[in-house]
Amino acid sequence: MLVGKRMTRNPLTLQPDVPIHDALAIMRREKVRWVPVVDKKGKLAGVVTHNDLMQASPSPATSLNMWEVSYLLSKVTLQEVMKKDVVTATEDMPLEDAAQLMVDRQISCLPVMRGDALVGLITESDVFKVFLELLSAREKGVRLTVFAPYFKGSLAKIASAITAKGGLILALNEFQGHDSTTWGCHLKVSEISKDDLVSVVKPLVVEIEDVREI
């Protein structure tokens, strides 16, 4: 799955000379938390988040009156608060690479570039939506988490046994096991009862960590 298939295309952008007061109002109206900042030629200049703007605003405990606060906010622009060292992605970047970038760099969004042109924005929320899809979180069925012996074909044996019993596997995702002898497996299965699923899987795994109907 590539970033270009999951990004928000033609995202809202603002220019560096926009006062933070106006930027906050726009972001609240458009219900967005991240905005790329572009110069007059449309070139990416930075990124600003809702938190950046809130931190730049006077504290509620300030002794300034509302007129003084409004005046100060009208003088502070995005140029002064935006992040200028921007980490970006490309449309053909695998989604997991973009997610790893966000985790490693502790950022919550990546502008997506096509050469020098801004073409989209990929956010942590976009990644979360894919995560829900991979786990079939919105589908009804039996959710099972197991630790299987680590050898080639062990997960295939589990899948074959479930299918032979009439179960429909909606999701099957592998994750790190307890140690080098096991690997974890998350399954979401429909068209089979919880008890039947456990009876089929139990002889093939080291541990059933969790099972529940959802």
ABEGO torsion letter per residue (X at the ends): XBAAAABBBGBBBBBAABBAAAAAAAAAAAGBABBBBBBAAGBBAEBBBAAAAAAABBBAABABBAAAAAAAAAABBAAAABBABBBBBBAABBAAAAAAAAAAAGBABBBBBBEABBABBBBAAAAAAAAAAAAGAABBEBBBBBBBBBBBGAAAAAAAAAAAAGBBBABBBBBBBABAABBBBBBBBBGBBAAAAAAAAAAABABBABBBBX
